[in-house]
Amino acid sequence: MRVKEHYEKHLADFYSWMLGDLEPKSTEFQNLLSSNGVEPKTTKNAIDLGAGNGIQSIALKRLGFEVVAVDFNEQLLKELKANPNAKGVKTKLLDITQVRELESLKPELIICCGDTITHLDSKERIEKLISDCTKILTDNGHLILTFRNYTSELSDQQRFIPVKSTNDRILTCILEYEPEKVKVTDLLYEKSNGQWNQKVSSYQKVRIEPKEVVQILEENGMSIKLNQPINRMETIIANKNGLQHGI
Ligand SMILES: C[S@@+](CC[C@H](N)C(=O)[O-])C[C@H]1O[C@@H](n2cnc3c(N)ncnc32)[C@H](O)[C@@H]1O
């Protein structure tokens, strides 16, 4: 199933349940930015690509950015809008591959976090997204990417990952490796009227290493300020130092 359909027909219905309380996650992201000197300095505009229900958008708003949260899933953007902590965040229903449509915002910060870049179709698409982001960023602007590194394979039973369970829902994630991608199956058991029902849906994620992402960033004139795993999420903060060509 394509990623968009996967969210529309499956994951969006239980994404917020899966994440639980957004507050500690938003605070953690806010602290990451503050401790790396990422704060509104020029245009104050920030774009959150693949915003989902808003963990990072909320943090950006609290830091004083004017935030545009971009996602192709309407349900998650509605949830974000309904969250009082996200007051003032603007939402835009758009495929993140169309990020150049937001050029007129003159963003000083673009983020694509929570394993969203790996949702793209291929490494080439990731490369294009990064290149487009660097083109529309203001000089000295920041690009922040957080994603999972699927390049080392889990084997056998390790590929069955218990994600979350409550009295009426159990979510397991199953990984199957292909050379360039990993197939992810979200297996949900949901109880209604005393009966357990199974819902299954699969999609693919790109297997890419942080050093490949760093290389793409550097080829696009970005300097790396931070590159480290945080809570098993590869975290890269890159800065556009104004030396870029071909803008
Ligand atoms: C793994 S979630 C991350 C959401 C949020 N950033 C977080 O950390 O919770 C990925 C999000 O990106 C969105 N998404 C994936 N591919 C997209 C695309 N090509 N264009 C727009 N949104 C996309 C999904 O709808 C989903 O909300």
The ligand as an SDF file (V2000), in Angstrom:
LIG
                    3D

 27 29  0  0  0  0  0  0  0  0999 V2000
    6.1620    9.0170   11.0790 C   0  0  0  0  0  0  0  0  0  0  0  0
    5.0210   10.3310   10.9870 S   0  0  0  0  0  0  0  0  0  0  0  0
    5.8670   11.6470   11.8510 C   0  0  0  0  0  0  0  0  0  0  0  0
    4.8980   12.7050   12.3460 C   0  0  0  0  0  0  0  0  0  0  0  0
    5.5280   13.7300   13.3190 C   0  0  0  0  0  0  0  0  0  0  0  0
    6.5880   14.4830   12.7080 N   0  0  0  0  0  0  0  0  0  0  0  0
    5.9930   12.9890   14.5560 C   0  0  0  0  0  0  0  0  0  0  0  0
    7.2130   12.9590   14.8330 O   0  0  0  0  0  0  0  0  0  0  0  0
    5.1350   12.4250   15.2480 O   0  0  0  0  0  0  0  0  0  0  0  0
    5.1450   10.8000    9.3110 C   0  0  0  0  0  0  0  0  0  0  0  0
    4.1520   11.8920    8.8980 C   0  0  0  0  0  0  0  0  0  0  0  0
    4.5020   12.3380    7.6020 O   0  0  0  0  0  0  0  0  0  0  0  0
    3.3610   12.3400    6.7660 C   0  0  0  0  0  0  0  0  0  0  0  0
    3.8920   12.0830    5.4270 N   0  0  0  0  0  0  0  0  0  0  0  0
    4.5940   11.0040    4.9890 C   0  0  0  0  0  0  0  0  0  0  0  0
    4.9650   11.1640    3.7190 N   0  0  0  0  0  0  0  0  0  0  0  0
    4.4860   12.3890    3.3300 C   0  0  0  0  0  0  0  0  0  0  0  0
    4.5380   13.1200    2.1240 C   0  0  0  0  0  0  0  0  0  0  0  0
    5.1460   12.6440    1.0430 N   0  0  0  0  0  0  0  0  0  0  0  0
    3.9480   14.3310    2.0940 N   0  0  0  0  0  0  0  0  0  0  0  0
    3.2880   14.8240    3.1720 C   0  0  0  0  0  0  0  0  0  0  0  0
    3.2130   14.1760    4.3590 N   0  0  0  0  0  0  0  0  0  0  0  0
    3.7990   12.9630    4.4250 C   0  0  0  0  0  0  0  0  0  0  0  0
    2.4200   11.2990    7.3260 C   0  0  0  0  0  0  0  0  0  0  0  0
    1.0880   11.5790    6.9860 O   0  0  0  0  0  0  0  0  0  0  0  0
    2.7160   11.4390    8.8220 C   0  0  0  0  0  0  0  0  0  0  0  0
    1.8850   12.3790    9.4260 O   0  0  0  0  0  0  0  0  0  0  0  0
  1  2  1  0
  2  3  1  0
  2 10  1  0
  3  4  1  0
  4  5  1  0
  5  6  1  0
  5  7  1  0
  7  8  2  0
  7  9  1  0
 10 11  1  0
 11 12  1  0
 11 26  1  0
 12 13  1  0
 13 14  1  0
 13 24  1  0
 14 15  1  0
 14 23  1  0
 15 16  2  0
 16 17  1  0
 17 18  1  0
 17 23  2  0
 18 19  1  0
 18 20  2  0
 20 21  1  0
 21 22  2  0
 22 23  1  0
 24 25  1  0
 24 26  1  0
 26 27  1  0
M  CHG  2   2   1   9  -1
M  END
$$$$
